[in-house]
Amino acid sequence: MLLVALGAGTAASAANKRVLVLDNRFAPARVAIARGDVVTWLLPRRDRLTHNVTATKTPRRVGRRAFTSSRFLSPGDKFRRKFKRPGKYRFYCSLHPNLRLAVNVRRR
């Protein structure tokens, strides 16, 4: 069974959403957050594959260069990214291109 924990936050503080990287998928595959929130990608120790997080789409005013990829992540690792600008972001794992994630960031 796959469980996804979602961090709680108040309107004035940043929230943390967790995305598991397990069984060659991001879970959940879509995340909706507010500007200033953080997404943390977690690789459980039971997953035996290496992954990364690579931006394929960012809002025009952000640009993909400003949103660097993660290093290669091994089981037990995590990668965090704070989203400062609203818009639609898309990510994938360059080692496993079918692993995809959509992050929609709204204004607070």
Secondary structure, 3 states (H helix, E strand, C coil): CCCCCECCCCCCCCCEEEEEEECCEEECCEEEEECCCEEEEECCCCCCCCECCEEEECCCCCCHHHCCCCCCECCCCEEEEECCCCEEEEEEECCEEEEEEEEEEECC
